[in-house]
């Protein structure tokens, strides 16, 4: 093998390693799992620290807002499993008791879901729902 051939092989090897490393770190940081609360909370240790989009429903009367701040604490649930969530920021108008939500963030070591900035997405009620919405007691 000539010196020129060795240089080409070494350069190609370095490029392949560099691109492989870049590809791995990009995918590793950018990977985000879409999971339901019951899937995550059945084995929370397996999901701690991983980027998640967590789907569930806001537990009635669980939304607490620290006075004069945008700090929220609330619970979301799915199929009988619940997780406590923390969020600082503006919430959508549709974010209320019982609303369907998808949260972007990470599950902390204390099993509290830490929501990213702008990570609360509350789904709008279906526009095909019967007019007036569901019947409520006393109304």
C-alpha positions in Angstrom: 0.0 0.0 0.0 1.3 3.4 -0.9 1.5 6.4 1.4 -1.3 8.1 -0.6 -3.6 5.1 -0.2 -3.0 5.0 3.6 -3.8 8.7 3.9 -7.1 8.2 2.0 -8.1 5.2 4.2 -7.2 7.1 7.4 -9.1 10.2 6.3 -12.2 8.1 5.3 -12.0 6.4 8.6 -11.9 9.6 10.6 -14.8 11.1 8.6 -16.9 8.0 9.2 -16.2 8.0 12.9 -16.9 11.8 13.2 -20.2 11.5 11.3 -21.2 8.4 13.3 -20.5 10.3 16.5 -22.5 13.3 15.4 -25.4 11.2 14.2 -25.5 9.3 17.5 -25.4 12.3 19.8 -28.0 14.1 17.7 -30.4 11.2 17.8 -29.7 10.6 21.5 -30.5 14.2 22.4 -33.4 14.6 20.0 -35.2 11.3 20.8 -38.5 11.9 22.4 -41.0 9.2 23.4 -44.7 9.6 23.2 -46.3 7.8 26.2 -49.4 7.7 28.3 -49.2 8.4 32.0 -50.1 4.8 32.9 -47.3 3.4 30.6 -44.7 5.6 32.3 -45.9 5.3 35.9 -46.1 1.5 35.8 -42.3 1.6 35.8 -41.1 5.2 36.4 -37.5 4.3 37.0 -37.2 3.2 33.4 -38.3 6.6 32.2 -36.5 9.0 34.5 -34.4 11.6 32.7 -35.7 10.7 29.3 -37.4 13.2 27.0 -41.1 12.4 26.9 -44.3 13.7 25.4 -46.7 12.6 28.2 -50.4 12.2 27.4 -53.1 12.2 30.0 -56.0 14.2 31.5 -55.8 16.9 34.1 -57.1 15.6 37.5 -60.0 17.7 38.7 -59.1 20.3 41.4 -55.4 19.5 41.1 -54.2 22.7 39.4 -52.4 25.0 41.8 -50.8 28.3 40.8 -48.3 30.1 43.0 -49.8 33.6 43.7 -48.4 36.3 41.4 -46.3 33.9 39.4 -46.6 31.6 36.4 -45.6 28.6 38.5 -48.1 25.7 38.2 -48.3 22.3 39.9 -51.0 19.9 38.8 -51.6 16.2 38.3 -52.4 14.3 35.1 -53.8 10.8 35.0 -54.5 7.9 32.6 -56.1 4.6 33.3 -55.9 5.0 37.1 -52.2 6.0 37.2 -51.2 9.6 38.1 -48.2 11.8 38.0 -47.5 15.2 39.6 -46.3 17.9 37.1 -44.5 21.2 37.5 -44.6 24.0 34.9 -43.5 27.6 34.7 -45.1 29.6 31.9 -48.3 30.6 30.2 -50.8 27.8 29.9 -53.3 27.5 27.0 -56.9 28.7 27.5 -58.1 25.1 27.1 -56.0 24.0 30.1 -58.5 23.2 32.9 -59.8 20.4 35.1 -60.4 17.3 33.0 -58.8 18.6 29.8 -56.8 16.2 27.7 -53.1 17.3 27.6 -49.8 16.4 26.2 -46.8 17.6 28.2 -43.2 17.8 26.9 -40.5 17.4 29.4 -38.7 14.8 31.6 -39.6 12.6 34.6 -37.5 13.7 37.5 -35.9 11.4 40.1 -38.7 12.2 42.5 -41.3 10.9 39.9 -42.5 14.5 39.3 -42.8 15.4 35.6 -40.8 18.6 34.8 -42.5 20.3 31.9 -40.4 22.2 29.4 -41.0 25.9 28.6 -44.0 26.0 26.2 -44.5 22.3 26.9 -48.2 22.2 27.8 -50.5 21.4 24.9 -54.2 21.1 25.9 -56.4 19.6 23.2 -59.5 21.5 22.2 -62.8 19.8 22.7 -64.1 18.2 19.6 -66.0 20.6 17.4 -68.4 17.7 16.6 -69.5 17.4 20.2 -73.3 17.9 20.8 -74.0 21.6 21.2 -73.9 22.7 24.9 -71.4 20.1 25.8 -72.0 17.4 28.4 -74.8 17.9 30.8 -73.8 19.1 34.3 -75.6 18.6 37.6 -77.6 21.6 38.7 -77.4 23.3 35.4 
